[in-house]
């Protein structure tokens, strides 16, 4: 019997919604900005934002949202916008350990519980909220990573090592990135060396 995927109705999640925090970033490697807010709902949390930046393919603009359950595990995500001349729309669902991208199952991701959107610093938040890491300890946190250039969802290996109350040494070797992340108390990244820097992070 085929697996029937259930898509959450975003309007249902707005009932009882509380805004917890905002972040506004400036991109460092190319002109651009990103704004995101963290919302709390009876069944979990939502990250909702917009990223605009210059890409080698031309101007890029993406509205995005990621819904998590009460344990900060991803249940649903959406990205909609354009990359240069190309219109983009992605619906990502995680249900019963099966990930789908625009309705098609993506094999090999069954053990993953976090969705990471490769064009924004916002989606590190739920990973750090879900996985407690003590100072001087490290954790492997592989994620389902949406590559906006290829439109593919794949596993991305990541590691976090907590260096202080607000800093983590971060590595994602398969994409050639490593750096010391500075993190606000609410979980939003304040500085992503070479990529993003927060101009404002506010908790409400």
Phi, psi and omega in degrees: 000127181298148177286127178264119182272136179255121180263124180292146175273114182303329180294328179295325183285343181286341178292123180078017182287138175232133177276125183259325187197158174233153169219144179225117186247152169252134179280142187259330185268351179197156178301133178169164176218164179213137175230139182214150172232148178258124181244145176251133179234164180303330183257006180152217186223160177223136166260130181221126183201185178219131176244132174230132182197166177268130181240160178301336177276354182124193180295143181232140177213125182225125165270135184219156172208146177224125178257136179237153176279187183295341177262013179069019174273136181294137173241338188194146175210156180215137174228130180216134179165220179211152176232104188061236180273354187264125173283141182229142172207122180231130172244120181245128181232136171243118182215126181052044177068008176256129175260137173234148175238114184052041174088350181259130180295140178249107183288156175091000183251010191301329183276355185268147182231357182243138172260128177241124177266119191291350184257001184223147174279358187294324191275008166284338186302309185293333177294314181288331175288323185282324186250103178288130180233117180285160179300137182071013174246162181228164179212141171273126183229077177292147185224161168275115191250123177269115177268110187291338180287320182263342184072023183251150175250121185215165177286136174239120177281133181221153171223143176237131172237120183282121181261333180201186181299332187236004183232145178225132169279123188240137176224134170227083193293331183292339176251008173072032181239139169208148180178168180266109181276136173257125190240133176286159179303332180279357176103345177288142177288130176269326178216128176242093192310128178082350184238305186219149173219131181285131171271332178209133169227123187231132170256140184254000000 
